[in-house]
Every structure is written in C-alpha cells, then in structure tokens.
Amino acid sequence: MPKDKSATNAKIVQAMREEFLQYGYEKASLNRISAKVGITAGLYKHFRGKEDMFAFLVKDTLEDFQKAMNGAEAEMVSMEDYDPFNEDWAAFWSDFIYDHFEGFRLLLCRSAGSRFETFEDELIAMEVKSNKAYADALHRAGKTTRPMTDREWQVLSSAYIHLLFECVRLDMTKPEALEHLRFVSDLLYPGWANIFRPE
C-alpha cells in the first residue's frame, strides 16, 4: 500500500494505472512507471512491488462488488421483495460496472500472471452458490423449482457471469452496455424462469 498521500504518490498511481491498462500485469514495467513519474529510485517507498500496485488499483472495485453480491445473496435467501426478473437489473449493473469500469477492466482483461487472474472463475463459483441457495429457499417456502445437476448450475452461472461482463471485455460505451445487458436479460430470463418458476 502507498505510504503517503503526496503529489508524487498520486503521479505514481496514475502512471501505474496507465501501465497496467495498456500492458497488463505480466508485461507491466516498473521501470516505465518510474520513468513516467520522473523518479529513478524510491518507487518501493510507495509500493512494495507490482502485485501491491495492482491490488491497490482494484481494491475499491473488489470491495464494492463484494458488498453488492452479499446484498443480492441475502435478498435471495430471505426472498423479501426479491425478484430475479426485475426489469431494473440491466440498469443497475450497467451503472455499477461503469462506476468501476477501470477496476473491472484490470481484473477481467489485464490480470494474467497475478493472484487476481482467477477473478471470473471465483465469480462463477459465487454465482453457483447463490443460485443453489435461492433454489433451496424456494423449496423451504413450499415452491417448486426445476431439478438441476451441479453441471447445469455451473453452465448457467458461467454463461451469466461471462455475458454480464462482456461489455467490459469488448470495451463498450455505457449506452451500448445497457443495450447489451437488456439483450442478456431477454436471452437468459426465459431459462431462469423455467428453473425457478416452472409451470
């Protein structure tokens, strides 16, 4: 973590953000960052190394995303005012993703070689867990759901997470992302309704 809030530190943060976004974690160069900031030594007084730099850049995105996921999972399990087919889904996620666009871009497209390179796989695992918890809550409430195998939960969750963040991978504008997410809703919701609300 940075050891001060000086103007030099702010320049380092901006330089490393540009470096990681352009080159990715593996090819990012501390020498280029130092040269851009104009310091030939002392970079390690601000950050311990490349991993520390990358972690600093994605910290807020990860924390805010975890809060959003925890809130959604709590609603799913309690089923209080929860509707997985709410029409505001696309607007919520387009706003959230574009409030954290650079962080998601780093995590999804520039993290190879870092400890964050499994970010999307971890999201899929979380989604599987949440979907199963919601199905269990429906069962406990006396509501029927379509029987699902572990493989089917994995396929459903993988498709959802991948499609959700395709707007980041394709570097869409926010209006394009909203249109994309509405298309994802049209694409996936009938299948989800068949699972969670079978006739």
C-alpha positions as a Markdown table, in Angstrom:
| # | Residue | x | y | z |
|---|---|---|---|---|
| 1 | Met | 0.0 | 0.0 | 0.0 |
| 2 | Pro | 1.2 | 3.6 | -0.5 |
| 3 | Lys | 2.9 | 5.1 | 2.5 |
| 4 | Asp | 1.8 | 8.7 | 1.9 |
| 5 | Lys | -0.7 | 10.8 | 0.0 |
| 6 | Ser | 1.9 | 13.1 | -1.6 |
| 7 | Ala | 1.7 | 14.5 | -5.1 |
| 8 | Thr | 4.4 | 12.1 | -6.1 |
| 9 | Asn | 2.3 | 9.2 | -4.9 |
| 10 | Ala | -0.7 | 10.5 | -7.0 |
| 11 | Lys | 1.5 | 10.6 | -10.1 |
| 12 | Ile | 2.7 | 7.0 | -9.4 |
| 13 | Val | -0.9 | 5.8 | -9.1 |
| 14 | Gln | -1.8 | 7.4 | -12.4 |
| 15 | Ala | 1.3 | 6.1 | -14.1 |
| 16 | Met | 0.7 | 2.6 | -12.9 |
| 17 | Arg | -3.0 | 2.7 | -13.8 |
| 18 | Glu | -2.0 | 3.6 | -17.4 |
| 19 | Glu | 0.8 | 1.0 | -17.4 |
| 20 | Phe | -1.4 | -1.9 | -16.3 |
| 21 | Leu | -4.3 | -1.0 | -18.5 |
| 22 | Gln | -2.1 | -0.8 | -21.6 |
| 23 | Tyr | 0.3 | -3.7 | -21.0 |
| 24 | Gly | -1.4 | -6.0 | -18.4 |
| 25 | Tyr | 0.1 | -7.4 | -15.3 |
| 26 | Glu | 2.7 | -9.7 | -16.8 |
| 27 | Lys | 4.2 | -7.1 | -19.2 |
| 28 | Ala | 3.9 | -4.1 | -17.0 |
| 29 | Ser | 7.2 | -2.5 | -16.3 |
| 30 | Leu | 8.2 | -0.8 | -13.1 |
| 31 | Asn | 11.0 | 1.0 | -15.0 |
| 32 | Arg | 8.4 | 2.6 | -17.3 |
| 33 | Ile | 6.3 | 3.7 | -14.4 |
| 34 | Ser | 9.4 | 5.2 | -12.7 |
| 35 | Ala | 10.4 | 7.0 | -15.9 |
| 36 | Lys | 6.9 | 8.4 | -16.5 |
| 37 | Val | 6.8 | 9.8 | -13.0 |
| 38 | Gly | 10.4 | 11.0 | -13.2 |
| 39 | Ile | 11.9 | 9.1 | -10.4 |
| 40 | Thr | 14.8 | 6.8 | -10.8 |
| 41 | Ala | 14.8 | 5.3 | -7.3 |
| 42 | Gly | 12.4 | 5.2 | -4.4 |
| 43 | Leu | 9.4 | 3.6 | -6.1 |
| 44 | Tyr | 9.4 | 0.9 | -3.4 |
| 45 | Lys | 8.9 | 3.6 | -0.8 |
| 46 | His | 5.4 | 3.9 | -2.1 |
| 47 | Phe | 4.5 | 0.4 | -3.2 |
| 48 | Arg | 6.2 | -2.9 | -2.4 |
| 49 | Gly | 6.1 | -4.2 | -5.9 |
| 50 | Lys | 3.9 | -4.9 | -9.0 |
| 51 | Glu | 1.5 | -7.1 | -7.1 |
| 52 | Asp | 0.9 | -4.4 | -4.4 |
| 53 | Met | 0.3 | -1.9 | -7.2 |
| 54 | Phe | -2.2 | -4.0 | -9.0 |
| 55 | Ala | -4.0 | -4.8 | -5.7 |
| 56 | Phe | -4.2 | -1.1 | -4.8 |
| 57 | Leu | -5.8 | -0.3 | -8.2 |
| 58 | Val | -8.6 | -3.0 | -7.9 |
| 59 | Lys | -9.2 | -2.8 | -4.2 |
| 60 | Asp | -12.3 | -0.4 | -4.3 |
| 61 | Thr | -13.8 | -2.4 | -7.1 |
| 62 | Leu | -13.5 | -5.7 | -5.3 |
| 63 | Glu | -14.8 | -4.3 | -2.0 |
| 64 | Asp | -17.9 | -2.6 | -3.7 |
| 65 | Phe | -18.6 | -5.7 | -5.8 |
| 66 | Gln | -18.5 | -8.0 | -2.8 |
| 67 | Lys | -20.9 | -5.7 | -0.9 |
| 68 | Ala | -23.3 | -5.8 | -3.9 |
| 69 | Met | -23.1 | -9.6 | -4.2 |
| 70 | Asn | -23.6 | -10.0 | -0.4 |
| 71 | Gly | -26.7 | -7.8 | -0.5 |
| 72 | Ala | -28.1 | -9.7 | -3.5 |
| 73 | Glu | -27.4 | -13.1 | -1.9 |
| 74 | Ala | -29.1 | -12.0 | 1.4 |
| 75 | Glu | -32.2 | -10.9 | -0.6 |
| 76 | Met | -32.2 | -14.2 | -2.5 |
| 77 | Val | -32.1 | -16.3 | 0.7 |
| 78 | Ser | -34.7 | -14.2 | 2.6 |
| 79 | Met | -36.9 | -13.7 | -0.5 |
| 80 | Glu | -38.0 | -10.4 | 0.9 |
| 81 | Asp | -39.0 | -8.3 | -2.0 |
| 82 | Tyr | -36.6 | -10.3 | -4.2 |
| 83 | Asp | -37.4 | -10.7 | -7.8 |
| 84 | Pro | -34.6 | -12.2 | -10.0 |
| 85 | Phe | -36.6 | -11.0 | -13.1 |
| 86 | Asn | -36.7 | -7.3 | -12.0 |
| 87 | Glu | -36.6 | -5.1 | -15.1 |
| 88 | Asp | -34.1 | -2.8 | -13.4 |
| 89 | Trp | -31.4 | -5.5 | -13.4 |
| 90 | Ala | -29.8 | -4.2 | -16.6 |
| 91 | Ala | -29.8 | -0.5 | -15.5 |
| 92 | Phe | -28.3 | -1.5 | -12.1 |
| 93 | Trp | -25.5 | -3.5 | -13.5 |
| 94 | Ser | -24.6 | -1.0 | -16.3 |
| 95 | Asp | -24.4 | 1.7 | -13.6 |
| 96 | Phe | -22.4 | -0.4 | -11.3 |
| 97 | Ile | -19.9 | -1.7 | -13.9 |
| 98 | Tyr | -19.3 | 1.7 | -15.4 |
| 99 | Asp | -18.8 | 3.3 | -11.9 |
| 100 | His | -15.9 | 0.7 | -11.6 |
| 101 | Phe | -15.0 | 0.2 | -15.2 |
| 102 | Glu | -11.2 | 0.5 | -15.0 |
| 103 | Gly | -11.2 | -1.9 | -12.0 |
| 104 | Phe | -13.2 | -4.5 | -13.9 |
| 105 | Arg | -11.1 | -4.0 | -17.0 |
| 106 | Leu | -8.0 | -4.7 | -14.9 |
| 107 | Leu | -9.5 | -7.7 | -13.2 |
| 108 | Leu | -11.0 | -9.3 | -16.3 |
| 109 | Cys | -8.6 | -8.3 | -19.1 |
| 110 | Arg | -5.2 | -7.4 | -17.5 |
| 111 | Ser | -4.7 | -9.7 | -14.5 |
| 112 | Ala | -3.0 | -12.7 | -16.1 |
| 113 | Gly | 0.0 | -13.6 | -14.0 |
| 114 | Ser | -1.3 | -12.0 | -10.8 |
| 115 | Arg | -3.2 | -13.5 | -7.9 |
| 116 | Phe | -6.3 | -11.9 | -9.4 |
| 117 | Glu | -6.3 | -13.9 | -12.7 |
| 118 | Thr | -9.0 | -16.3 | -11.3 |
| 119 | Phe | -11.4 | -13.4 | -10.6 |
| 120 | Glu | -14.0 | -14.6 | -13.1 |
| 121 | Asp | -13.8 | -18.2 | -12.0 |
| 122 | Glu | -14.3 | -17.1 | -8.4 |
| 123 | Leu | -17.4 | -15.1 | -9.5 |
| 124 | Ile | -18.8 | -18.1 | -11.2 |
| 125 | Ala | -18.4 | -20.2 | -8.1 |
| 126 | Met | -20.1 | -17.5 | -6.1 |
| 127 | Glu | -23.0 | -17.4 | -8.6 |
| 128 | Val | -23.4 | -21.2 | -8.4 |
| 129 | Lys | -23.6 | -21.0 | -4.6 |
| 130 | Ser | -26.1 | -18.1 | -4.7 |
| 131 | Asn | -28.3 | -19.8 | -7.2 |
| 132 | Lys | -28.4 | -23.0 | -5.2 |
| 133 | Ala | -29.2 | -21.1 | -2.0 |
| 134 | Tyr | -32.1 | -19.4 | -3.8 |
| 135 | Ala | -33.4 | -22.7 | -5.0 |
| 136 | Asp | -33.2 | -24.1 | -1.5 |
| 137 | Ala | -35.0 | -21.1 | -0.1 |
| 138 | Leu | -37.8 | -21.6 | -2.6 |
| 139 | His | -38.1 | -25.3 | -1.6 |
| 140 | Arg | -38.3 | -24.4 | 2.0 |
| 141 | Ala | -41.1 | -21.9 | 1.2 |
| 142 | Gly | -43.0 | -24.7 | -0.5 |
| 143 | Lys | -42.4 | -23.5 | -4.0 |
| 144 | Thr | -41.2 | -25.8 | -6.8 |
| 145 | Thr | -38.1 | -25.4 | -8.9 |
| 146 | Arg | -36.7 | -27.3 | -11.8 |
| 147 | Pro | -34.3 | -30.0 | -10.6 |
| 148 | Met | -30.7 | -29.1 | -11.5 |
| 149 | Thr | -27.5 | -31.0 | -11.6 |
| 150 | Asp | -24.2 | -29.5 | -10.5 |
| 151 | Arg | -23.1 | -29.4 | -14.1 |
| 152 | Glu | -26.2 | -27.5 | -15.1 |
| 153 | Trp | -25.7 | -24.9 | -12.3 |
| 154 | Gln | -22.1 | -24.5 | -13.5 |
| 155 | Val | -23.2 | -23.9 | -17.1 |
| 156 | Leu | -25.9 | -21.5 | -16.1 |
| 157 | Ser | -23.6 | -19.5 | -13.8 |
| 158 | Ser | -20.7 | -19.5 | -16.3 |
| 159 | Ala | -23.0 | -18.2 | -19.1 |
| 160 | Tyr | -24.4 | -15.5 | -16.8 |
| 161 | Ile | -21.1 | -14.1 | -15.5 |
| 162 | His | -19.4 | -14.2 | -18.9 |
| 163 | Leu | -22.3 | -12.4 | -20.6 |
| 164 | Leu | -22.6 | -9.9 | -17.7 |
| 165 | Phe | -19.0 | -8.7 | -18.2 |
| 166 | Glu | -18.8 | -9.0 | -22.0 |
| 167 | Cys | -19.4 | -5.2 | -22.1 |
| 168 | Val | -16.0 | -4.8 | -20.3 |
| 169 | Arg | -14.1 | -7.2 | -22.5 |
| 170 | Leu | -15.5 | -5.5 | -25.6 |
| 171 | Asp | -14.9 | -2.0 | -24.2 |
| 172 | Met | -18.5 | -0.9 | -24.9 |
| 173 | Thr | -19.7 | 2.5 | -24.1 |
| 174 | Lys | -22.2 | 2.7 | -21.2 |
| 175 | Pro | -25.2 | 3.1 | -23.5 |
| 176 | Glu | -24.0 | 0.1 | -25.5 |
| 177 | Ala | -23.6 | -1.9 | -22.3 |
| 178 | Leu | -27.2 | -1.1 | -21.2 |
| 179 | Glu | -28.5 | -2.3 | -24.6 |
| 180 | His | -26.2 | -5.4 | -24.3 |
| 181 | Leu | -27.5 | -6.2 | -20.8 |
| 182 | Arg | -31.1 | -5.8 | -21.8 |
| 183 | Phe | -30.3 | -8.3 | -24.6 |
| 184 | Val | -28.8 | -10.6 | -22.0 |
| 185 | Ser | -32.0 | -10.3 | -19.9 |
| 186 | Asp | -34.1 | -11.3 | -22.9 |
| 187 | Leu | -31.7 | -14.2 | -23.7 |
| 188 | Leu | -31.4 | -15.7 | -20.2 |
| 189 | Tyr | -34.6 | -14.8 | -18.3 |
| 190 | Pro | -36.8 | -17.3 | -20.0 |
| 191 | Gly | -34.4 | -20.1 | -19.0 |
| 192 | Trp | -34.2 | -18.8 | -15.4 |
| 193 | Ala | -38.0 | -18.6 | -15.2 |
| 194 | Asn | -38.1 | -22.2 | -16.3 |
| 195 | Ile | -35.8 | -23.2 | -13.5 |
| 196 | Phe | -37.1 | -21.0 | -10.7 |
| 197 | Arg | -40.8 | -20.7 | -11.7 |
| 198 | Pro | -41.6 | -23.9 | -13.5 |
| 199 | Glu | -45.2 | -24.3 | -14.7 |
